[in-house]
């Protein structure tokens, strides 16, 4: 395919003779996976949190020390989803200019790269935000997002900046695995290309055309394993193969990391404004030519208390509008909901989601996972703010037809995401491991896989035997209410649009469906699950464990044998969350 670039030249470019002789130092600041962490104040309780307001303090400090024209600020995607503020300006107040482009301009971002959750908001939102950013003079990059009608990039591929007396090229790309997660209604008319070999081809073309002294590639892609097998995590694949690139900015997996290689540095600042990525490149020029480069990269912890007061005042009315919306009463909660309870068995938190999904669709079975890793909603009056703890993502609810045998395979694959066969050499029943915490330098236990892929089922009676290997753990006794379960019969299964589109691989690697087959099994599409939960609570007036835990509806499941599973789960959960 012949490829065309969209060029955004954002500064007066120097003559073709090259930069002035001397030493030039450029600082690159990066954020990613902000997920709506716009404001420094919580909506409930008056607490403070890490936010873009604290970024302002840090960015201004660096600009003061290094010189404003010597600093480049980039974001690598997923900024339009994950918090009440993003939701409010995405879908509720669509008349007031969206707050994010205004925040980005105030902060002095030079370029923004799109992420998968930005595309998940749908064309009306991300097209509007891209246009608003453009009006603010900030390019919204996504060189692998292709207009299916023309074959051209839908968003600009790169931008050129004059920083530190150097010509700097920034190339930006979204995640390549979009079709594996999102329903086509959200990205209609678009295609998404793998970053390999595309990025290298683009780097070569941009370098030949623009002759930059510094090249930065920012991708909304996880760091990955570097084995070429993870379409959603191509960071290390790029890091190990790219040439002619100084900095590679990764994102998506929420895992803070820096790596230094031969003439290239990788920066992933994690998520939710925990860190700011800090890269520095010193370029020595002689005879108008670059003769040497020195690179370094690090992660700077964000101090929530250092929020910029002037910025807080500038966006006070926006915060108050979101706060008023988010504190609207929804109903009553008769017991605390702990999301982490989902890792050890049935719990009120997932029973609520399952009950809503079954009632809304009339499906026989529901599949759902804990989408908040470790959240608590206290008993008492629920407000709309609590909906984002219960269900943080804008997933639609789909119904998919699966055979009984496919359902068992699906569940086998799901539980294998978080359960080891017992006993084992690790001494752990959960698939957890200690990892270095960049903030403290100490080890911190975490799951090896993503907990939003830990699906359990409702509408079935079944057990999960932790002493058995993958393929033999799940024993399905029958349907909820006592009806028999037949491996050869077809059942209607409610699940998220993410899962129905192939997200997490449970339909593909577990149920054994082919990539194109999954969409053909979809028999129903319903509104976003958070909205359905909201409607359920408004209608019933409360969340009562007795109403959401009816075994005739939700069924029953547990880890067996209990004498082995219960103490082992308790010990592992204590490592993850404390005692």
Secondary structure, DSSP 4 states (H G I P E B T S, - for coil): ------EEE-SPPPPTT-PPSEEEEEEEEEE---TT---SB-SSTT-B---HHHHHHHHHHHHHHH-GGGEEEEE-S--SSSSHHHHIIIII--SSPPHHHHHHHHHT-SEEE--HHHHTT-HHHHHHHHHHHHHTT-EEE-TTEEETTTSSBSSB-EEEEEETTEEEEEEEE--TTGGGTS-GGGSTTEEE--HHHHHHHHHHHHHHHH--SEEEEEESS----SSS--TT--HHHHHHH--S-SEEE--SS---EEEE-SS-EEEE--STTSEEEEEEEEEEEETTEEEEEEEEEEEEE--GGG--HHHHHHTHHHHHHHHHHHT-EEEEESS-EEGGGGGTS--HHHHHHHHHHHHHH--SEEEE--SSSS-EE-SEEEEGGGHHHH--S--EEEEEEEEHHHHHHHHHHHHHTTB--SS-TT--SB-EEEEE-TTTSSEEEEESS-GGG--EEESEEEEEETTSPTTSSEEEEEETTS----TTSEEEEEEEHHHHTTGGGIIIIIS---HHHHHHTEEEEEEEHHHHHHHHHHHHSEE-HHHH--HHHHEEEEEESHHHHHHHHHHHHHHHH--
